[in-house]
């Protein structure tokens, strides 16, 4: 009986040790493709940590965190929302970190039959394009960048009747994929996903047309697993993580 009791105790202890620590990551919607790949690589090297990924517009995720959502790490598509959380006392000065620079593109369905030699701004003015999808500028940094680029080109007001606003860049990409819009201003990472690459073509928006999309993250002070959250941050900002982000179209922070 004693032997059996000891065996059960050992088995229970081993199971407890083997259970990975969950790290809840709230991430800007444009990161989905990159983070799914990064999660697999990270967990293979860190079996004691399990990433739990949630996606949304950076502004919406910030509001959720301010209302008590139990995230450990927040990866925004800008620096402003993480700084906002820091100023609210939800993260320390040492907890904010840059991790990437984003890129804005114009995507158009292949059914439009447009030539790749066209100027990006000519693309959006084609008569066959009735709806242009972009993320909500109030919630999503890529939406703000898209609006700024259109205003820079003098096209925001002329094209305003055609603009349709998604909650985030991932939803804008879904609208492009299902034909709800013929064109859109989305992230390079979104446009480069296999389904959208097959369905359309994209043009890079000139970088001087919009403010640089500097993406930053933050480890939240209320996290019950700060060591594991820092391990994830180290991987994301290290050589392996940066290589994965680069494959998905992101520049260095």
C-alpha positions in Angstrom: 0.0 0.0 0.0 2.8 2.4 0.9 4.6 1.7 -2.4 1.4 2.4 -4.3 0.9 5.7 -2.4 4.4 6.7 -3.1 4.0 6.0 -6.8 0.8 8.0 -7.0 2.5 10.9 -5.3 5.5 10.7 -7.7 3.2 10.6 -10.7 1.2 13.6 -9.4 4.4 15.5 -8.8 5.7 14.8 -12.3 2.4 15.8 -13.9 2.5 19.1 -11.9 6.1 19.8 -13.0 5.3 19.0 -16.6 2.3 21.3 -16.9 3.4 24.3 -19.1 2.9 27.8 -17.7 0.3 29.6 -19.9 1.3 33.1 -21.1 -1.7 35.0 -22.5 -0.6 37.3 -25.4 -2.9 40.0 -26.8 -1.7 40.8 -30.2 -2.6 43.3 -33.0 -4.5 41.5 -35.8 -1.8 41.9 -38.4 0.5 39.6 -36.4 -1.6 36.5 -36.7 0.5 34.8 -39.4 3.9 35.6 -37.9 2.8 34.7 -34.3 1.4 31.3 -35.3 4.7 30.4 -36.8 6.6 31.9 -33.9 4.4 30.1 -31.3 5.4 26.7 -32.7 9.1 27.5 -32.8 9.1 29.1 -29.3 7.2 26.3 -27.6 9.5 23.7 -29.2 12.4 25.3 -27.4 10.5 26.2 -24.3 8.3 23.2 -23.5 7.6 24.7 -20.0 5.7 27.7 -21.6 2.5 27.7 -23.6 1.5 30.8 -25.5 -2.2 31.6 -25.6 -2.8 34.1 -28.5 -5.7 36.5 -28.8 -6.0 39.0 -31.7 -7.8 42.2 -32.3 -7.5 45.9 -33.0 -4.8 47.5 -30.9 -7.3 50.1 -29.5 -9.8 47.4 -28.6 -7.2 45.3 -26.9 -6.0 48.3 -24.9 -9.6 48.9 -23.7 -9.9 45.3 -22.7 -6.7 45.4 -20.7 -7.8 48.7 -19.0 -11.0 46.9 -18.0 -9.1 44.0 -16.4 -8.6 41.4 -19.2 -6.1 38.9 -17.9 -3.3 39.2 -20.5 0.4 38.9 -19.6 1.8 40.5 -22.8 0.4 43.0 -25.2 1.8 43.4 -28.7 0.5 46.5 -30.4 0.7 47.8 -34.0 2.1 51.1 -32.6 3.9 52.5 -29.6 1.1 54.8 -28.4 -1.2 52.2 -27.0 1.5 50.4 -24.9 2.7 53.8 -23.7 -0.9 54.6 -22.7 -1.0 51.4 -20.6 2.3 52.4 -19.1 1.1 55.8 -18.1 -2.0 54.2 -16.5 0.3 52.3 -14.2 -0.4 48.9 -15.8 3.3 48.4 -16.9 6.6 49.6 -15.6 9.1 51.7 -17.6 11.3 48.6 -18.2 8.4 46.6 -19.5 7.8 48.4 -22.8 9.8 47.2 -25.8 9.9 47.8 -29.6 9.7 44.6 -31.7 9.1 45.5 -35.4 8.4 48.1 -38.0 5.3 47.6 -40.2 4.7 48.2 -43.9 1.5 49.4 -45.6 0.4 48.1 -49.0 -2.5 48.5 -51.4 -4.1 45.2 -52.3 -6.3 44.7 -55.4 -8.2 41.6 -56.5 -6.7 39.9 -59.6 -10.1 40.1 -61.2 -9.5 43.8 -61.8 -6.8 42.9 -64.3 -4.5 45.8 -63.3 -0.9 46.1 -64.6 1.8 45.8 -62.0 3.5 48.9 -63.6 0.7 51.1 -62.4 1.4 53.8 -59.8 -0.1 52.7 -56.4 -2.4 55.8 -56.3 -3.6 55.1 -59.9 -4.6 51.6 -58.7 -7.2 52.9 -56.2 -8.8 55.3 -58.8 -9.7 52.6 -61.3 -13.4 52.6 -62.1 -13.9 48.9 -61.3 -13.0 49.5 -57.7 -16.2 50.3 -55.8 -15.1 49.5 -52.3 -11.8 50.0 -50.5 -11.3 48.3 -47.2 -9.1 49.6 -44.4 -9.0 49.2 -40.6 -10.8 51.7 -38.4 -8.4 54.6 -37.8 -9.8 55.1 -34.3 -8.9 51.6 -33.2 -6.1 50.3 -35.5 -2.7 51.9 -36.2 -2.7 50.4 -39.8 -6.0 52.2 -40.3 -4.4 55.5 -39.1 -1.5 54.9 -41.5 -3.9 54.2 -44.4 -5.9 57.4 -43.7 -2.7 59.4 -43.5 -1.4 57.9 -46.8 -4.7 58.7 -48.6 -4.6 62.3 -47.3 -1.0 62.6 -48.3 -1.9 61.6 -51.8 -4.9 64.0 -51.9 -7.3 61.0 -52.3 -9.1 60.7 -49.0 -12.0 63.0 -49.8 -12.4 61.9 -53.5 -12.4 58.2 -52.4 -14.3 58.6 -49.2 -17.6 57.3 -50.6 -15.8 54.0 -51.5 -14.1 53.5 -48.1 -15.3 50.8 -45.8 -13.9 50.5 -42.3 -13.2 47.2 -40.6 -12.5 46.8 -36.9 -9.0 45.7 -37.6 -6.6 44.9 -40.4 -7.4 41.1 -40.3 -11.1 41.8 -40.8 -10.2 44.1 -43.7 -8.2 41.3 -45.2 -11.2 39.0 -44.8 -13.4 41.4 -46.7 -10.9 41.4 -49.5 -10.8 37.7 -49.5 -14.6 37.2 -49.7 -15.1 39.9 -52.3 -16.8 42.4 -50.0 -14.2 45.0 -51.3 -12.2 45.0 -54.5 -9.2 46.8 -52.9 -7.8 47.7 -49.6 -5.0 49.3 -47.6 -3.6 46.6 -45.3 -0.3 45.5 -43.8 2.3 43.7 -46.0 2.0 40.8 -43.6 -1.7 40.5 -44.3 -1.4 40.9 -48.0 1.4 38.3 -48.2 -0.7 35.5 -46.6 -1.2 32.7 -49.1 -4.9 33.1 -49.6 -4.7 36.9 -50.3 -1.6 36.4 -52.5 -3.4 34.0 -54.7 -6.5 36.2 -54.9 -4.8 39.5 -55.6 -1.8 41.7 -56.2 -0.3 44.4 -54.0 1.7 47.5 -54.3 3.8 49.0 -51.5 2.7 52.4 -50.3 5.6 54.9 -50.5 7.0 55.1 -47.0 7.0 58.9 -47.0 3.2 58.9 -47.4 2.5 57.8 -43.8 4.1 58.0 -40.3 6.4 55.1 -39.6 4.5 52.1 -38.2 6.7 51.4 -35.2 5.3 48.4 -33.3 5.9 47.9 -29.6 4.8 45.5 -26.9 4.5 45.6 -23.1 4.6 43.1 -20.3 1.8 43.9 -17.9 2.5 44.4 -14.2 -0.4 42.2 -13.1 1.0 39.2 -14.9 1.4 36.2 -12.6 4.2 34.8 -14.8 6.6 37.7 -15.5 9.6 35.4 -15.9 7.9 33.4 -18.7 6.6 36.6 -20.3 10.1 38.0 -20.3 11.3 34.7 -21.9 8.8 35.3 -24.7 9.9 38.9 -25.1 13.5 37.8 -25.4 12.6 35.3 -28.1 10.5 37.8 -30.1 13.2 40.4 -30.0 16.1 38.0 -30.5 17.6 36.6 -33.7 15.1 33.7 -34.1 12.0 35.8 -33.5 13.2 38.7 -35.7 13.9 36.2 -38.5 10.3 35.0 -38.4 9.0 38.5 -38.4 11.2 39.4 -41.3 9.7 36.5 -43.3 6.3 38.0 -42.8 7.3 41.4 -44.1 8.3 43.2 -40.9 11.3 45.5 -40.6 13.6 45.7 -37.6 12.3 47.7 -34.6 
